[in-house]
Amino acid sequence: MTVIVKAGWACAFAAGVLGLAVLAGGAAESLADDVADYTVIDGNVDPNTREGYTVYSRACMACHGPDGLGSSFAPSLIQAAERRSFEEFAQTIAEGREIQPGQVMPSFADDLYVMSNLVNVWSYLKARADGGLGRGRPGIIEDMQEDEES
Ligand code: HEC
């Protein structure tokens, strides 16, 4: 049995909103990087990390490829999660980016579904990057299942 837990601070939604508030204030450096908050047990995850997988699959996968692996069009977000801070990640999603001409990362600033789930998506990508989480749709850890919606 493999148990990997990374506990960040605050609740995911509050952290997401606070992160954006801090970014807007231009003081991104001061925000702790350690917002990733995931639990991986035998390939299953906590409900927030699973929500991150769902949001990723709906909003990001079309360009960034299945399971965060990247595509010919957009980079691997697993590698991005290894290299970047949460602030850089959040800023890219809020503002969009076009470093390579014609390869456009759209801004999600007006997409409340994505913006309110930034920490969950980050936790999912961190679980993929350094939590040992494999490919595919993760199940939810049995003890945590009552938190699941629907
Ligand atoms: C329409 C296609 C498209 C969609 C949808 C999209 N992206 Fe991107 N994204 C890109 C492209 C293209 C780049 C590379 C842009 C560049 O080179 O400047 C990128 C870059 C990024 C980067 C920077 C990677 C790095 O190495 O720093 C992050 C982070 C990112 N995207 C996150 C997301 C997330 C999270 C979502 C879903 C909420 C998403 N993207 C949805 C196309 C997309």
Boltz pocket constraint, residues with backbone or C-beta under 6 A from the ligand:
constraints:
  - pocket:
      binder: B
      contacts: [[A, 55], [A, 56], [A, 59], [A, 60], [A, 61], [A, 62], [A, 63], [A, 64], [A, 73], [A, 74], [A, 75], [A, 76], [A, 77], [A, 79], [A, 80], [A, 84], [A, 88], [A, 89], [A, 92], [A, 93], [A, 97], [A, 98], [A, 99], [A, 100], [A, 103], [A, 104], [A, 105], [A, 106], [A, 108], [A, 114], [A, 121]]
      max_distance: 6.0
